[in-house]
């Protein structure tokens, strides 16, 4: 893909996007990497769709102000989001968006498809939750909000067991 298209897409991400890791209930317990760009100009989002895949969806118009233009959102799936972030990473200008993209790529690279042994699955789920909470902290940084004010709170840290050597 041409550098100009990648730079333009990175500019859209720097200004209009949301990069996140979200809990999903559709496929059982798990998390997914998500990238979305919202705009009232559907042509811009269609250009992202034709270049990188994904879909463009109409966002419900709010009842609060019927004079608002209809808004749209471009969203690729998890794997396409990862390849998109990988392609535009060198062009991102915002340090926070760059950090979110790197965290999202790291998260996606550690995902395992298929069943795992039960003890390994617990560790894997815990690691996914750590990525989720780290992305939440990153996305709240600078917004004046904190995780203590959010609807969901990070799980309590349980004390780790210390091995005692027998005498």
Helices and strands as residue ranges (DSSP letters): H 3-16, E 17-24, E 30-39, H 42-52, E 55-59, E 71-75, H 78-88, G 89-91, H 95-110, H 118-140, G 147-149
